[in-house]
Amino acid sequence: MKDNIQIALLVIIAGMVGYQTFSGGQAGTAAASANTASNPAVTPTNPAVPPAQNIEASKAFDPMAAQNNTPIDNGPKTTLAFGNYEHDFGTIKQNSENKYVFSFTNTGKEPLLIENATGSCGCTVPNYPKNPIAPGAKGEIEVVYKPGMQENQQQKTVTVVANTEPKQTILRIKANVVKEG
């Protein structure tokens, strides 16, 4: 019984600390209004923190991003350029395996970090470099397209997510898939 009470109290305390962390520690609106009125340098969103500190705090921690499991991207940005952003396989057969390599160059001044590359469906599988690509260096993303029983004109995409601006780059593959036989 004593253990259950201790656990319940710990849960309540943890909840209060979590609430205070996400709400900015405001004690109440009356205190917040009084503090803002007496000190014009204090922001209404967080009365205890001056504006410059508020901006830095928002860069360091964003509770909405934390709730959505979205990483905050404050790292250095770079640029990349692909030799081409689209490839047409032409006419291919069902159940075939088709590979194409998209070549790119890190054209920026920071190392390129590819976080992820995903195909628009399970039939399109990219393989991308996991290590940083130095400024000026080249890299490759190999895409394997297996149409299975798909037929006719097909278009698929590969979304590359990296420390670039914009964060996503879209590569496209096309093919006219014909029946085997």
Secondary structure, 3 states (H helix, E strand, C coil): CHHHHHHHHHHHHHHHHHHHHHHCCCCCHHHHHHHHHHCCCCCCCCCCCCHHHHHHHHHHCCHHHHHCCCCCCCCCCECEEECCCEEEEEEEECCCCEEEEEEEEECCCCCECEEEEEECCCCEEEECCCCCECCCCEEEEEEEECCCCCCEEEEEEEEEEECECCCEEEEEEEEEEECCC
